[in-house]
Each structure stands twice: as C-alpha cells, then as structure tokens.
Amino acid sequence: VQLVESGGGLVQPGGSLRLSCAASGFPFSTYNMRWYRQAPGKEREWVATITSGGGNRNYADSVKGRFTISRDNTKNTVYLQMNSLKPEDTAVYYCSRSGLNWGNGTLVTVSV
C-alpha cells in the first residue's frame, strides 16, 4: 500500500489550497478514504471521510463548510479542497485508507 500526498504549501489567511493523495497497492474504489492533520505540538486529528463510491462525506466541525473531500476512482486519487484557510489550519495533512495505512503527509502553512 502506498499513499502519496501533495499540494501543500504556504498560503495567506483566507486563501485556498487543493491537496491530492495518490493511492496504489490496493483496490482503491472499495475503501473509504480519510484526511487527518497534525498541528505542531498537537495530536493527529481527523478532518474528513469519503465513502468508497463517494456518495457520503463527513467533516470535522472545525472544517465544515470550508473543506471539501472528493475522489476520482479512475485515478486512484482522493482530494481535499481547502477554502477560507485560517492560521489554525496550519498542520501536516495525511491521507489514510480507512485508518489502516498512512502517507507521509504534506505541510500546509497558513500565515501572512
């Protein structure tokens, strides 16, 4: 199993970023996928989940209305569109196969 995140970077408050996670080594379309994040000095927290077919999505209250999780099962890729970013969104973002496997993460920094 391999999960490779990309798309992180430095963005100003109020800005947007789109994270991607390319998956391989398992039947992607049969698994729920999740995004987590870990801010400096804090524990990893769940951000969002999308079901295998993409029909259901759930979000942490802290990102609801600002972040959107999506997937393309033809490309074995899951995305996280992040809008209206806040400094408190600064973290390393990880994608996960149903909490079983993790990528190495991509750093998002929200700062002026």
N, C-alpha and C positions, 0 to 999 in steps of 0.2 A: 504494500500500500504506500502510495506517495501522494502527498498534498503539498502544493507549492503556491504560497500566497504572493501577490504582487499588487502594486498600485499605491502603496503608502507614500508618505512624504510630508513636507511642511506646507501648511495651509493657514490662511488667516481666519480668525473667527468669522462665522457667517458663510464661509466657503464650502465647497463640495469636493468630495473625492469618491472614486469608484474602485473598490477592491475586487480582485479576482482571485480565485483559487482553482488551480488546475489539478484534477484528480486522475489517478491511474492505479492499476493493480487490483481493482475490484469492480463489481458491476454497479457502476455509479447510479444508474437510474433506479436501483432498488433500495437505496438508502436515503434516509433523512440526512440532511446536512445542517450544520450549525456554525455560527460565528461566535467566538468568545473574544474577550480582550483582557489585558492585564496592564494596569497603570503602574507607574513607578511606586514601589513600596506597598502595593496592594495585592490582594489575591485575584486570581483569574475569575472573571465573571462572564456569565452567559449573556449574549447580545440578541441573537435571533436564531430561529429554526425554520427550515422549509421542508415540507414532506417530499417523499421521493418523486411524486409526479408534479410537484409544485403547486398543488391545489390549496394547501393550507400553510399559513405563515404565522409565526408568533414572535413577539418582541418584548424585550425588557422595557419596563416603564420609562426608563431613563432615555431611551432612543425612539420610543413610539411616536410616529408622526414625522420623524426626521430621517430615519434609515429605512431602506427597503432591501430585503433579501430576495434574490431571484436565482434561477438556474437555467442552464441550457444542457439538456441531457444528450444532445447531439454532439456537444463539445466537451462533455465531462467537466463542466465548469460551474462553479457557484459564485455569485457576485454579492457585494454589499454596497449599495449606493448610499452615500452618507451626505446629507444636506444640512444646512444650518449648523455647521460644526461649532462646538464650544471648546474652550480650553480644557474642560474636564473630560472631553473625549480623547485626549492625548493618551495613547496606550500602544502596546503591541497587539495587533489583531491576528487571531488564529482561526483557521477553519478546521472543522472536525467532522469526521464520519461518525455521526451519532454518538459522540463522546468516546469512541473507541480508539481513534487514531488522530494525530495532530500534525499540522505543518510546523514550519519553523517560525512562522509569523512575519508580519510586515509592520513597520513602525509608522504610526500616524502622530504627527505633532501639530497641534493647533495653537498658534501663537502669532502675535503681531510682529 
